[in-house]
Amino acid sequence: MDWQTFTAVSIGVGTVVLVGSLYKIMILSAGGKTVAEALGGQLIPQNTDDLKQRKLLNVVEEMAIASGTPAPPVYVLVGEPGINAFAAGFSPRDAVIGVTQGTIDHLSRDQLQGVIAHEFSHIFNGDMRLNIRLMGVLNGILIIGFIGYYLLYSASFSRRGRSSGNNAGGILALAIGLMVIGFAGTFFGGLIKAAVSRQREYLADASAVQFTRNPDGIAGALKRIGGLEFGSKVENPGAPEVSHAFFAQGVSGFMQSLAATHPPLAKRILRIDPNWDGKFDSSDKTDSPRDEEERVKKETMTREELAEKVATVITGAAMADVAHAIDQIGNPKPETINHARVLIAELSMIIKEAAREPYGARAVIYSLVLDPGREVRGRQLGHLREHADPDVFVLTHKLLPDLDGLDIKYRLPIIDIAIPALKQLSLGQYQAFRDNLVALIEMDSRVDLLEWSLQKILFSHLDGQFFKLARTKTRYSNLGQLKQEIGLILSVMAHAGQQDQNNIEEAFSAAAKTLKISGLQFVVKNKISLADLDRSLQKLEKLKPLAKPQLLKACATSIVNDQIISPVEIELLRAFSAVLDCPMPPIVP
Protein backbone atom coordinates (compact mmCIF):
# COMPACT_ATOMS: atom_id res chain seq x y z
CA MET A 1 0.00 0.00 0.00
CA ASP A 2 1.47 3.32 -1.11
CA TRP A 3 0.14 5.56 1.66
CA GLN A 4 1.68 8.68 0.16
CA THR A 5 -0.19 8.17 -3.10
CA PHE A 6 -3.36 7.21 -1.23
CA THR A 7 -3.18 10.39 0.85
CA ALA A 8 -2.54 12.57 -2.21
CA VAL A 9 -5.46 11.01 -4.11
CA SER A 10 -7.77 11.35 -1.08
CA ILE A 11 -6.89 15.02 -0.67
CA GLY A 12 -7.38 15.59 -4.38
CA VAL A 13 -10.78 13.89 -4.43
CA GLY A 14 -11.87 15.70 -1.26
CA THR A 15 -10.81 19.04 -2.73
CA VAL A 16 -12.77 18.37 -5.91
CA VAL A 17 -15.91 17.47 -3.93
CA LEU A 18 -15.55 20.50 -1.66
CA VAL A 19 -14.93 22.95 -4.52
CA GLY A 20 -17.79 21.49 -6.55
CA SER A 21 -20.17 21.73 -3.60
CA LEU A 22 -19.17 25.28 -2.66
CA TYR A 23 -19.43 26.40 -6.27
CA LYS A 24 -22.97 25.05 -6.56
CA ILE A 25 -24.03 26.55 -3.23
CA MET A 26 -22.51 29.89 -4.27
CA ILE A 27 -24.58 29.87 -7.47
CA LEU A 28 -27.71 29.07 -5.47
CA SER A 29 -26.93 31.76 -2.88
CA ALA A 30 -28.65 34.32 -5.12
CA GLY A 31 -31.90 32.99 -3.70
CA GLY A 32 -34.76 30.79 -4.74
CA LYS A 33 -35.21 32.58 -8.06
CA THR A 34 -32.06 30.80 -9.32
CA VAL A 35 -33.72 27.41 -8.79
CA ALA A 36 -37.04 28.58 -10.29
CA GLU A 37 -35.40 30.02 -13.40
CA ALA A 38 -33.25 26.90 -13.84
CA LEU A 39 -36.49 24.90 -14.07
CA GLY A 40 -37.87 27.27 -16.70
CA GLY A 41 -40.09 29.19 -14.27
CA GLN A 42 -41.66 32.50 -15.30
CA LEU A 43 -42.42 35.11 -12.65
CA ILE A 44 -46.14 35.81 -12.24
CA PRO A 45 -46.67 39.60 -12.17
CA GLN A 46 -48.42 40.83 -9.05
CA ASN A 47 -50.99 42.66 -11.20
CA THR A 48 -51.69 39.74 -13.55
CA ASP A 49 -55.09 39.66 -15.29
CA ASP A 50 -55.13 35.86 -15.58
CA LEU A 51 -57.87 34.67 -13.20
CA LYS A 52 -56.17 31.39 -12.32
CA GLN A 53 -52.85 33.11 -11.60
CA ARG A 54 -54.70 35.80 -9.62
CA LYS A 55 -56.34 33.10 -7.48
CA LEU A 56 -52.93 31.58 -6.77
CA LEU A 57 -51.40 34.95 -5.83
CA ASN A 58 -54.35 35.70 -3.53
CA VAL A 59 -53.79 32.41 -1.68
CA VAL A 60 -50.04 33.11 -1.33
CA GLU A 61 -50.72 36.70 -0.20
CA GLU A 62 -53.17 35.60 2.51
CA MET A 63 -50.82 32.94 3.82
CA ALA A 64 -47.87 35.36 3.83
CA ILE A 65 -49.65 38.18 5.68
CA ALA A 66 -51.00 35.65 8.19
CA SER A 67 -47.41 34.51 8.72
CA GLY A 68 -46.10 38.05 9.19
CA THR A 69 -43.85 38.02 6.12
CA PRO A 70 -44.05 39.54 2.64
CA ALA A 71 -45.47 37.28 -0.03
CA PRO A 72 -42.66 35.42 -1.81
CA PRO A 73 -42.43 35.82 -5.60
CA VAL A 74 -44.39 33.10 -7.40
CA TYR A 75 -43.09 31.38 -10.54
CA VAL A 76 -45.09 29.18 -12.89
CA LEU A 77 -43.47 26.35 -14.88
CA VAL A 78 -45.31 26.97 -18.14
CA GLY A 79 -45.91 23.86 -20.22
CA GLU A 80 -45.68 21.44 -17.29
CA PRO A 81 -49.06 19.63 -17.21
CA GLY A 82 -48.41 17.69 -14.00
CA ILE A 83 -49.42 18.95 -10.54
CA ASN A 84 -46.37 19.96 -8.52
CA ALA A 85 -44.86 22.84 -6.56
CA PHE A 86 -41.72 23.77 -4.65
CA ALA A 87 -40.25 26.39 -2.32
CA ALA A 88 -36.63 27.43 -2.76
CA GLY A 89 -34.25 29.84 -1.03
CA PHE A 90 -32.04 30.18 2.03
CA SER A 91 -34.54 32.06 4.23
CA PRO A 92 -38.01 33.66 4.05
CA ARG A 93 -36.33 36.84 2.77
CA ASP A 94 -35.14 35.29 -0.51
CA ALA A 95 -37.68 32.48 -0.82
CA VAL A 96 -39.75 31.87 -3.92
CA ILE A 97 -42.64 29.51 -4.59
CA GLY A 98 -42.89 27.71 -7.90
CA VAL A 99 -45.90 25.82 -9.28
CA THR A 100 -46.47 23.91 -12.48
CA GLN A 101 -49.09 25.01 -14.99
CA GLY A 102 -51.01 21.87 -14.11
CA THR A 103 -51.27 23.00 -10.49
CA ILE A 104 -53.20 26.17 -11.32
CA ASP A 105 -55.19 24.44 -14.08
CA HIS A 106 -56.41 21.41 -12.12
CA LEU A 107 -56.72 22.42 -8.44
CA SER A 108 -59.53 24.22 -6.64
CA ARG A 109 -58.87 27.13 -4.30
CA ASP A 110 -58.99 24.92 -1.18
CA GLN A 111 -56.59 22.43 -2.77
CA LEU A 112 -54.26 25.27 -3.81
CA GLN A 113 -54.32 26.58 -0.25
CA GLY A 114 -53.32 23.15 1.03
CA VAL A 115 -50.38 22.96 -1.39
CA ILE A 116 -49.23 26.52 -0.60
CA ALA A 117 -49.51 25.88 3.16
CA HIS A 118 -47.32 22.80 2.62
CA GLU A 119 -44.69 24.94 0.87
CA PHE A 120 -44.83 27.64 3.57
CA SER A 121 -44.05 24.91 6.09
CA HIS A 122 -40.85 24.17 4.14
CA ILE A 123 -40.02 27.90 4.13
CA PHE A 124 -40.38 28.37 7.88
CA ASN A 125 -38.92 25.05 9.07
CA GLY A 126 -35.54 25.43 7.38
CA ASP A 127 -36.18 22.72 4.78
CA MET A 128 -35.23 25.04 1.90
CA ARG A 129 -31.74 25.64 3.26
CA LEU A 130 -31.31 21.90 3.82
CA ASN A 131 -32.47 21.19 0.26
CA ILE A 132 -29.97 23.65 -1.24
CA ARG A 133 -27.12 22.23 0.82
CA LEU A 134 -28.04 18.73 -0.33
CA MET A 135 -27.99 19.95 -3.93
CA GLY A 136 -24.52 21.42 -3.36
CA VAL A 137 -23.06 18.31 -1.71
CA LEU A 138 -24.48 15.96 -4.36
CA ASN A 139 -23.15 18.24 -7.09
CA GLY A 140 -19.65 17.94 -5.58
CA ILE A 141 -19.84 14.15 -5.59
CA LEU A 142 -21.31 14.09 -9.09
CA ILE A 143 -18.41 16.18 -10.43
CA ILE A 144 -16.08 13.22 -9.78
CA GLY A 145 -18.24 11.16 -12.12
CA PHE A 146 -18.25 13.94 -14.72
CA ILE A 147 -14.43 14.16 -14.55
CA GLY A 148 -14.27 10.39 -15.09
CA TYR A 149 -16.62 10.67 -18.07
CA TYR A 150 -14.49 13.46 -19.57
CA LEU A 151 -11.29 11.44 -19.06
CA LEU A 152 -12.95 8.37 -20.58
CA TYR A 153 -13.93 10.38 -23.63
CA SER A 154 -10.38 11.81 -23.90
CA ALA A 155 -8.79 8.36 -23.48
CA SER A 156 -10.96 6.80 -26.17
CA PHE A 157 -10.13 9.68 -28.53
CA SER A 158 -6.42 9.23 -27.74
CA ARG A 159 -6.59 5.46 -28.41
CA ARG A 160 -8.19 6.12 -31.80
CA GLY A 161 -5.33 8.47 -32.66
CA ARG A 162 -2.53 6.06 -31.61
CA SER A 163 -2.08 2.38 -32.20
CA SER A 164 -0.73 1.77 -28.70
CA GLY A 165 0.21 3.55 -25.52
CA ASN A 166 0.22 2.72 -21.86
CA ASN A 167 -0.69 6.28 -20.92
CA ALA A 168 -4.05 6.06 -22.65
CA GLY A 169 -4.75 2.75 -20.93
CA GLY A 170 -3.91 4.23 -17.55
CA ILE A 171 -6.16 7.21 -18.16
CA LEU A 172 -8.94 4.87 -19.23
CA ALA A 173 -8.66 2.88 -15.98
CA LEU A 174 -8.60 6.08 -13.92
CA ALA A 175 -11.64 7.41 -15.78
CA ILE A 176 -13.67 4.26 -15.16
CA GLY A 177 -12.67 4.30 -11.49
CA LEU A 178 -13.70 7.93 -11.07
CA MET A 179 -17.03 7.30 -12.77
CA VAL A 180 -17.74 4.34 -10.50
CA ILE A 181 -16.82 6.33 -7.39
CA GLY A 182 -18.67 9.46 -8.50
CA PHE A 183 -21.93 7.86 -9.57
CA ALA A 184 -21.90 5.39 -6.67
CA GLY A 185 -21.46 8.30 -4.30
CA THR A 186 -24.30 10.12 -6.00
CA PHE A 187 -26.52 7.05 -5.71
CA PHE A 188 -25.94 6.64 -1.98
CA GLY A 189 -26.20 10.40 -1.54
CA GLY A 190 -29.56 10.18 -3.28
CA LEU A 191 -30.67 7.53 -0.80
CA ILE A 192 -29.78 9.87 2.09
CA LYS A 193 -31.52 12.77 0.34
CA ALA A 194 -34.62 10.64 -0.18
CA ALA A 195 -34.74 9.46 3.45
CA VAL A 196 -34.50 13.03 4.77
CA SER A 197 -36.99 14.37 2.22
CA ARG A 198 -39.65 11.73 2.92
CA GLN A 199 -39.78 12.59 6.62
CA ARG A 200 -39.92 16.32 5.91
CA GLU A 201 -42.84 15.75 3.51
CA TYR A 202 -44.90 14.06 6.22
CA LEU A 203 -44.18 16.97 8.57
CA ALA A 204 -45.10 19.55 5.92
CA ASP A 205 -48.37 17.74 5.20
CA ALA A 206 -49.24 17.82 8.90
CA SER A 207 -48.33 21.52 9.10
CA ALA A 208 -50.55 22.30 6.10
CA VAL A 209 -53.52 20.71 7.84
CA GLN A 210 -52.67 22.63 11.01
CA PHE A 211 -52.38 25.93 9.11
CA THR A 212 -55.67 25.62 7.24
CA ARG A 213 -57.75 23.33 9.49
CA ASN A 214 -58.94 21.84 6.22
CA PRO A 215 -57.51 18.35 5.62
CA ASP A 216 -59.64 18.02 2.49
CA GLY A 217 -57.54 20.73 0.84
CA ILE A 218 -54.13 19.04 0.73
CA ALA A 219 -55.67 15.54 0.66
CA GLY A 220 -57.75 16.62 -2.33
CA ALA A 221 -54.62 17.88 -4.12
CA LEU A 222 -52.87 14.53 -3.57
CA LYS A 223 -55.94 12.65 -4.82
CA ARG A 224 -56.01 14.81 -7.94
CA ILE A 225 -52.35 13.94 -8.61
CA GLY A 226 -53.23 10.24 -8.44
CA GLY A 227 -56.15 10.68 -10.81
CA LEU A 228 -54.38 12.88 -13.37
CA GLU A 229 -52.75 11.34 -16.45
CA PHE A 230 -49.57 13.36 -15.96
CA GLY A 231 -49.59 12.96 -12.18
CA SER A 232 -46.89 15.12 -10.62
CA LYS A 233 -44.21 14.62 -13.26
CA VAL A 234 -41.93 17.55 -14.15
CA GLU A 235 -40.38 17.23 -17.61
CA ASN A 236 -37.64 19.89 -17.30
CA PRO A 237 -34.11 18.36 -17.53
CA GLY A 238 -33.16 20.06 -14.26
CA ALA A 239 -35.95 18.35 -12.34
CA PRO A 240 -33.88 15.41 -10.95
CA GLU A 241 -31.51 17.80 -9.18
CA VAL A 242 -34.43 19.56 -7.42
CA SER A 243 -36.63 16.48 -7.03
CA HIS A 244 -36.37 16.43 -3.23
CA ALA A 245 -37.83 19.97 -3.04
CA PHE A 246 -41.02 19.18 -4.97
CA PHE A 247 -44.47 18.85 -3.44
CA ALA A 248 -44.79 15.34 -4.91
CA GLN A 249 -42.54 12.89 -6.76
CA GLY A 250 -41.48 14.89 -9.82
CA VAL A 251 -39.32 12.43 -11.76
CA SER A 252 -39.67 8.78 -12.66
CA GLY A 253 -37.38 5.94 -13.70
CA PHE A 254 -35.65 2.91 -12.21
CA MET A 255 -33.07 4.89 -10.21
CA GLN A 256 -35.74 7.29 -8.93
CA SER A 257 -37.92 4.40 -7.75
CA LEU A 258 -34.99 3.05 -5.71
CA ALA A 259 -34.43 6.43 -4.07
CA ALA A 260 -37.92 7.99 -4.10
CA THR A 261 -37.79 11.44 -2.53
CA HIS A 262 -41.45 11.35 -1.50
CA PRO A 263 -43.62 8.79 0.29
CA PRO A 264 -46.22 6.98 -1.84
CA LEU A 265 -49.35 9.07 -2.49
CA ALA A 266 -51.58 6.53 -0.77
CA LYS A 267 -49.58 6.67 2.46
CA ARG A 268 -49.63 10.48 2.50
CA ILE A 269 -53.37 10.59 1.88
CA LEU A 270 -54.14 7.98 4.57
CA ARG A 271 -52.17 9.96 7.16
CA ILE A 272 -54.36 12.98 6.41
CA ASP A 273 -57.63 11.16 5.68
CA PRO A 274 -57.73 7.77 7.46
CA ASN A 275 -61.22 7.08 6.01
CA TRP A 276 -60.08 7.41 2.40
CA ASP A 277 -61.65 4.72 0.17
CA GLY A 278 -58.51 4.30 -1.95
CA LYS A 279 -59.98 5.98 -5.06
CA PHE A 280 -58.12 8.87 -6.69
CA ASP A 281 -59.94 11.91 -8.04
CA SER A 282 -60.12 12.03 -11.84
CA SER A 283 -63.10 14.42 -12.06
CA ASP A 284 -60.93 17.50 -12.74
CA LYS A 285 -63.43 19.85 -11.07
CA THR A 286 -61.94 23.26 -10.37
CA ASP A 287 -63.33 26.60 -9.28
CA SER A 288 -64.98 28.47 -12.12
CA PRO A 289 -64.61 32.26 -12.38
CA ARG A 290 -68.20 32.50 -11.19
CA ASP A 291 -67.41 30.38 -8.10
CA GLU A 292 -64.51 32.71 -7.31
CA GLU A 293 -66.73 35.78 -7.71
CA GLU A 294 -69.38 34.23 -5.43
CA ARG A 295 -66.75 33.42 -2.83
CA VAL A 296 -65.43 36.99 -2.84
CA LYS A 297 -68.98 38.36 -2.67
CA LYS A 298 -69.85 36.09 0.27
CA GLU A 299 -66.68 37.04 2.13
CA THR A 300 -67.32 40.73 1.49
CA MET A 301 -70.85 40.46 2.88
CA THR A 302 -69.68 38.82 6.09
CA ARG A 303 -66.25 40.38 6.55
CA GLU A 304 -67.33 42.82 9.29
CA GLU A 305 -68.74 39.94 11.34
CA LEU A 306 -65.66 37.84 10.65
CA ALA A 307 -63.34 40.72 11.50
CA GLU A 308 -65.03 41.22 14.85
CA LYS A 309 -64.84 37.51 15.64
CA VAL A 310 -61.18 37.19 14.63
CA ALA A 311 -60.23 40.35 16.50
CA THR A 312 -61.84 39.01 19.65
CA VAL A 313 -60.09 35.66 19.37
CA ILE A 314 -56.61 37.01 18.66
CA THR A 315 -56.74 39.93 21.09
CA GLY A 316 -58.05 37.69 23.85
CA ALA A 317 -55.26 35.22 23.18
CA ALA A 318 -52.64 37.96 23.25
CA MET A 319 -53.89 39.26 26.56
CA ALA A 320 -54.28 35.85 28.14
CA ASP A 321 -50.95 34.49 26.93
CA VAL A 322 -48.27 36.88 25.68
CA ALA A 323 -46.34 34.01 24.12
CA HIS A 324 -49.25 33.08 21.85
CA ALA A 325 -48.26 35.31 18.93
CA ILE A 326 -44.58 34.38 19.23
CA ASP A 327 -45.44 30.68 19.35
CA GLN A 328 -47.04 31.11 15.93
CA ILE A 329 -43.71 32.02 14.31
CA GLY A 330 -43.58 29.68 11.33
CA ASN A 331 -46.91 28.20 12.43
CA PRO A 332 -49.82 30.55 11.62
CA LYS A 333 -53.25 29.52 12.87
CA PRO A 334 -56.49 29.54 10.84
CA GLU A 335 -57.67 32.58 12.83
CA THR A 336 -54.72 34.62 11.63
CA ILE A 337 -55.24 33.44 8.04
CA ASN A 338 -58.87 34.57 8.24
CA HIS A 339 -57.74 37.86 9.76
CA ALA A 340 -55.27 38.39 6.90
CA ARG A 341 -58.07 37.71 4.41
CA VAL A 342 -60.24 40.30 6.13
CA LEU A 343 -57.49 42.95 6.13
CA ILE A 344 -56.88 42.43 2.41
CA ALA A 345 -60.62 42.57 1.66
CA GLU A 346 -61.04 45.81 3.61
CA LEU A 347 -58.30 47.64 1.70
CA SER A 348 -59.53 49.72 -1.22
CA MET A 349 -58.96 48.22 -4.64
CA ILE A 350 -57.03 51.35 -5.69
CA ILE A 351 -54.43 50.84 -2.95
CA LYS A 352 -54.15 47.08 -3.49
CA GLU A 353 -53.71 47.35 -7.25
CA ALA A 354 -51.13 50.10 -6.83
CA ALA A 355 -49.13 48.14 -4.25
CA ARG A 356 -49.01 45.09 -6.51
CA GLU A 357 -46.97 46.67 -9.30
CA PRO A 358 -43.51 48.33 -9.18
CA TYR A 359 -44.54 51.91 -9.98
CA GLY A 360 -47.50 51.88 -7.60
CA ALA A 361 -45.58 50.13 -4.82
CA ARG A 362 -43.04 52.95 -4.73
CA ALA A 363 -45.81 55.55 -4.65
CA VAL A 364 -47.61 53.74 -1.82
CA ILE A 365 -44.48 53.56 0.35
CA TYR A 366 -43.64 57.24 -0.33
CA SER A 367 -47.17 58.17 0.73
CA LEU A 368 -46.86 56.25 4.01
CA VAL A 369 -43.89 58.39 5.15
CA LEU A 370 -45.13 61.82 4.06
CA ASP A 371 -45.46 64.23 6.98
CA PRO A 372 -48.99 65.46 7.85
CA GLY A 373 -47.68 69.03 8.26
CA ARG A 374 -48.09 71.22 5.17
CA GLU A 375 -44.61 72.78 5.28
CA VAL A 376 -42.64 69.54 5.65
CA ARG A 377 -44.88 67.71 3.17
CA GLY A 378 -44.32 70.47 0.65
CA ARG A 379 -40.55 69.98 0.89
CA GLN A 380 -40.95 66.21 0.64
CA LEU A 381 -43.12 66.45 -2.49
CA GLY A 382 -40.63 68.90 -3.96
CA HIS A 383 -37.87 66.37 -3.43
CA LEU A 384 -39.93 63.64 -5.13
CA ARG A 385 -40.75 65.96 -8.04
CA GLU A 386 -37.04 66.48 -8.60
CA HIS A 387 -35.59 63.03 -7.86
CA ALA A 388 -38.35 60.41 -8.28
CA ASP A 389 -39.59 58.89 -11.51
CA PRO A 390 -42.18 61.37 -12.95
CA ASP A 391 -44.90 58.69 -13.22
CA VAL A 392 -44.26 57.59 -9.62
CA PHE A 393 -44.52 61.21 -8.44
CA VAL A 394 -47.87 61.68 -10.23
CA LEU A 395 -49.20 58.41 -8.77
CA THR A 396 -48.05 59.42 -5.26
CA HIS A 397 -50.16 62.60 -5.57
CA LYS A 398 -53.11 60.55 -6.79
CA LEU A 399 -52.94 58.08 -3.88
CA LEU A 400 -52.59 60.65 -1.09
CA PRO A 401 -56.36 61.08 -0.41
CA ASP A 402 -56.78 57.31 0.03
CA LEU A 403 -53.66 56.80 2.17
CA ASP A 404 -53.91 59.93 4.35
CA GLY A 405 -57.04 58.66 6.10
CA LEU A 406 -55.94 55.04 6.28
CA ASP A 407 -56.15 53.26 9.62
CA ILE A 408 -52.69 52.44 10.99
CA LYS A 409 -53.58 48.73 11.26
CA TYR A 410 -53.29 48.47 7.46
CA ARG A 411 -49.69 49.71 7.30
CA LEU A 412 -48.07 46.30 7.73
CA PRO A 413 -50.34 44.45 5.26
CA ILE A 414 -49.69 47.18 2.66
CA ILE A 415 -45.93 46.86 3.19
CA ASP A 416 -46.19 43.06 2.81
CA ILE A 417 -48.17 43.44 -0.44
CA ALA A 418 -45.74 46.04 -1.82
CA ILE A 419 -42.44 44.20 -1.14
CA PRO A 420 -42.84 41.52 -3.89
CA ALA A 421 -43.51 44.29 -6.43
CA LEU A 422 -40.49 46.27 -5.22
CA LYS A 423 -38.31 43.19 -5.76
CA GLN A 424 -39.04 43.55 -9.48
CA LEU A 425 -37.26 46.93 -9.70
CA SER A 426 -33.95 47.24 -11.48
CA LEU A 427 -30.87 47.96 -9.37
CA GLY A 428 -30.88 51.62 -10.45
CA GLN A 429 -34.59 52.01 -9.67
CA TYR A 430 -34.19 50.44 -6.25
CA GLN A 431 -31.17 52.59 -5.39
CA ALA A 432 -33.14 55.73 -6.32
CA PHE A 433 -36.17 54.51 -4.34
CA ARG A 434 -34.02 53.73 -1.32
CA ASP A 435 -32.28 57.12 -1.40
CA ASN A 436 -35.59 58.95 -1.81
CA LEU A 437 -37.19 57.07 1.08
CA VAL A 438 -34.31 57.88 3.44
CA ALA A 439 -34.43 61.53 2.34
CA LEU A 440 -38.19 61.78 2.96
CA ILE A 441 -37.86 60.27 6.44
CA GLU A 442 -34.99 62.56 7.41
CA MET A 443 -36.55 65.73 5.97
CA ASP A 444 -38.48 66.57 9.14
CA SER A 445 -35.23 66.40 11.17
CA ARG A 446 -36.52 63.50 13.24
CA VAL A 447 -37.05 59.81 12.73
CA ASP A 448 -39.89 58.39 14.83
CA LEU A 449 -40.29 54.70 15.61
CA LEU A 450 -42.99 54.14 12.98
CA GLU A 451 -40.71 55.54 10.27
CA TRP A 452 -37.75 53.55 11.58
CA SER A 453 -39.85 50.35 11.65
CA LEU A 454 -41.08 50.81 8.08
CA GLN A 455 -37.55 51.47 6.85
CA LYS A 456 -36.14 48.50 8.75
CA ILE A 457 -38.77 46.06 7.49
CA LEU A 458 -38.34 47.17 3.88
CA PHE A 459 -34.56 47.20 3.82
CA SER A 460 -34.21 43.88 5.67
CA HIS A 461 -36.24 42.18 2.93
CA LEU A 462 -35.03 44.14 -0.10
CA ASP A 463 -31.32 44.92 0.35
CA GLY A 464 -30.34 41.27 -0.02
CA GLN A 465 -32.22 41.18 -3.33
CA PHE A 466 -30.17 43.96 -4.89
CA PHE A 467 -26.86 44.05 -3.00
CA LYS A 468 -24.42 41.26 -2.24
CA LEU A 469 -24.60 41.02 1.54
CA ALA A 470 -22.60 38.70 3.78
CA ARG A 471 -24.82 36.01 5.26
CA THR A 472 -25.30 36.26 9.00
CA LYS A 473 -23.32 33.65 10.92
CA THR A 474 -24.26 32.48 14.37
CA ARG A 475 -21.85 33.86 16.95
CA TYR A 476 -23.82 33.96 20.19
CA SER A 477 -25.30 30.84 21.72
CA ASN A 478 -27.37 32.46 24.47
CA LEU A 479 -28.97 35.78 25.38
CA GLY A 480 -26.69 36.30 28.38
CA GLN A 481 -23.83 37.18 26.02
CA LEU A 482 -25.67 40.30 24.82
CA LYS A 483 -27.01 41.92 28.00
CA GLN A 484 -26.35 45.50 26.89
CA GLU A 485 -28.08 45.04 23.55
CA ILE A 486 -31.07 43.25 25.11
CA GLY A 487 -31.41 45.97 27.73
CA LEU A 488 -31.59 48.59 24.97
CA ILE A 489 -34.19 46.64 22.94
CA LEU A 490 -36.46 46.11 25.96
CA SER A 491 -36.06 49.76 26.95
CA VAL A 492 -37.12 50.92 23.49
CA MET A 493 -40.15 48.65 23.62
CA ALA A 494 -41.12 49.89 27.09
CA HIS A 495 -40.87 53.55 26.02
CA ALA A 496 -42.88 52.91 22.83
CA GLY A 497 -46.15 52.08 24.55
CA GLN A 498 -45.99 54.16 27.75
CA GLN A 499 -45.85 57.77 28.83
CA ASP A 500 -45.76 57.41 32.61
CA GLN A 501 -42.23 56.70 33.89
CA ASN A 502 -43.43 54.22 36.51
CA ASN A 503 -45.34 52.23 33.88
CA ILE A 504 -42.33 52.30 31.56
CA GLU A 505 -40.02 50.84 34.20
CA GLU A 506 -42.67 48.31 35.20
CA ALA A 507 -43.02 47.12 31.57
CA PHE A 508 -39.22 46.79 31.31
CA SER A 509 -39.03 44.80 34.55
CA ALA A 510 -41.82 42.46 33.45
CA ALA A 511 -40.06 41.82 30.14
CA ALA A 512 -36.64 41.32 31.75
CA LYS A 513 -38.09 38.86 34.26
CA THR A 514 -39.23 36.51 31.48
CA LEU A 515 -35.62 36.14 30.25
CA LYS A 516 -34.21 35.24 33.68
CA ILE A 517 -31.00 37.15 32.95
CA SER A 518 -29.47 39.15 35.76
CA GLY A 519 -27.84 42.50 35.12
CA LEU A 520 -30.11 43.90 32.38
CA GLN A 521 -29.90 47.70 32.53
CA PHE A 522 -32.83 50.01 31.78
CA VAL A 523 -31.93 52.85 29.38
CA VAL A 524 -33.64 56.23 29.78
CA LYS A 525 -35.22 57.77 26.69
CA ASN A 526 -32.72 60.60 26.14
CA LYS A 527 -29.85 58.08 26.11
CA ILE A 528 -31.36 56.01 23.27
CA SER A 529 -30.31 56.63 19.67
CA LEU A 530 -31.47 54.86 16.52
CA ALA A 531 -27.83 54.23 15.62
CA ASP A 532 -27.37 52.30 18.89
CA LEU A 533 -30.60 50.43 18.16
CA ASP A 534 -29.33 49.41 14.71
CA ARG A 535 -26.00 48.21 16.13
CA SER A 536 -27.78 46.20 18.83
CA LEU A 537 -30.01 44.46 16.30
CA GLN A 538 -26.99 43.62 14.12
CA LYS A 539 -25.49 41.73 17.06
CA LEU A 540 -28.78 40.12 18.10
CA GLU A 541 -29.24 38.86 14.53
CA LYS A 542 -26.22 36.60 15.18
CA LEU A 543 -27.97 34.74 17.99
CA LYS A 544 -28.77 31.07 17.60
CA PRO A 545 -32.25 30.58 16.09
CA LEU A 546 -33.85 29.13 19.23
CA ALA A 547 -32.73 32.11 21.36
CA LYS A 548 -34.44 34.73 19.18
CA PRO A 549 -38.08 33.85 20.02
CA GLN A 550 -37.20 34.20 23.73
CA LEU A 551 -36.29 37.84 23.13
CA LEU A 552 -39.47 38.44 21.13
CA LYS A 553 -41.53 36.90 23.92
CA ALA A 554 -39.96 39.37 26.34
CA CYS A 555 -40.92 42.22 23.98
CA ALA A 556 -44.48 40.87 23.81
CA THR A 557 -44.57 40.82 27.62
CA SER A 558 -43.66 44.51 27.64
CA ILE A 559 -46.43 45.28 25.14
CA VAL A 560 -49.28 43.67 27.08
CA ASN A 561 -48.07 44.67 30.55
CA ASP A 562 -50.57 47.57 30.66
CA GLN A 563 -53.31 45.50 28.91
CA ILE A 564 -53.24 47.95 25.98
CA ILE A 565 -51.70 47.11 22.60
CA SER A 566 -50.83 50.19 20.54
CA PRO A 567 -50.12 50.15 16.77
CA VAL A 568 -46.61 51.55 17.23
CA GLU A 569 -45.75 48.67 19.58
CA ILE A 570 -47.03 46.13 17.06
CA GLU A 571 -45.07 47.65 14.18
CA LEU A 572 -41.94 47.91 16.32
CA LEU A 573 -42.21 44.24 17.34
CA ARG A 574 -42.74 43.31 13.69
CA ALA A 575 -39.58 45.24 12.75
CA PHE A 576 -37.59 43.39 15.43
CA SER A 577 -38.95 40.02 14.24
CA ALA A 578 -38.13 40.86 10.60
CA VAL A 579 -34.51 41.77 11.41
CA LEU A 580 -34.13 38.61 13.53
CA ASP A 581 -35.55 36.53 10.67
CA CYS A 582 -38.48 35.32 12.80
CA PRO A 583 -41.61 36.22 10.78
CA MET A 584 -44.43 36.86 13.24
CA PRO A 585 -48.18 36.66 12.56
CA PRO A 586 -50.22 39.87 12.95
CA ILE A 587 -51.66 40.93 16.30
CA VAL A 588 -54.95 42.82 16.41
CA PRO A 589 -54.55 46.12 18.37
Number of C-alpha atoms within 10 A of each C-alpha: 5 6 8 9 10 11 11 11 12 12 12 12 18 15 13 17 22 17 17 21 22 17 16 19 19 12 12 20 18 17 22 27 25 16 24 25 15 13 22 17 21 16 18 17 20 23 17 13 9 10 13 22 21 17 19 20 21 18 21 23 25 24 29 25 29 30 27 26 30 28 27 26 24 24 25 24 23 14 14 20 22 23 29 27 26 28 29 29 27 23 19 27 23 20 22 27 24 30 27 23 22 24 27 23 17 23 23 23 20 20 24 22 26 29 28 26 29 28 28 29 26 28 26 19 17 15 24 24 19 18 22 25 18 21 22 25 21 25 24 27 25 25 22 26 24 16 18 25 20 13 21 23 13 16 21 14 12 18 16 10 9 9 7 11 10 9 12 19 16 11 18 22 16 17 24 17 16 23 23 16 17 25 19 15 18 22 19 13 18 23 17 14 22 21 17 17 23 17 13 20 25 18 15 23 26 19 22 26 20 17 27 23 14 17 20 18 23 28 24 22 26 26 23 24 26 19 16 19 12 14 20 27 23 27 16 15 11 13 18 16 18 20 25 29 28 25 24 24 24 26 23 14 8 8 11 18 12 12 17 24 28 25 17 12 16 16 12 20 23 14 14 18 16 10 9 14 8 10 10 19 16 13 10 12 12 15 17 12 12 9 12 16 12 12 13 12 12 11 16 15 11 11 19 13 13 18 19 12 14 21 18 13 14 20 16 13 15 23 19 12 14 20 19 16 23 24 16 18 19 24 23 28 20 18 19 27 24 20 26 25 22 22 19 20 15 15 16 12 11 11 18 21 15 23 27 23 23 24 20 25 27 29 27 25 23 24 22 19 18 23 18 10 9 10 10 16 17 14 16 23 19 13 16 22 15 10 14 20 17 12 12 20 22 14 19 25 14 13 18 17 11 13 19 13 8 14 10 14 18 15 17 22 23 23 21 23 27 29 27 25 23 23 20 18 18 12 13 10 17 20 15 14 22 17 13 19 21 15 14 23 20 14 17 16 9 9 14 12 17 19 21 17 22 20 18 19 24 20 16 16 21 19 16 16 20 16 10 10 9 7 9 11 10 13 13 17 14 13 19 15 14 16 15 15 22 27 19 23 26 28 27 25 25 30 22 21 23 19 10 10 12 10 16 23 19 16 27 29 21 19 27 25 14 15 16 11 13 10 11 22 17 20 19 14 12 6 8 14 11 13 8 14 15 16 11 18 17 15 17 25 21 16 21 15 16 10 14 20 18 17 24 25 21 26 31 26 28 32 29 21 21 15 12 13 20 17 20 20 26 24 24 23 19 26 26 25 24 24 19 22 19 24 27 27 27 25 22 20 16
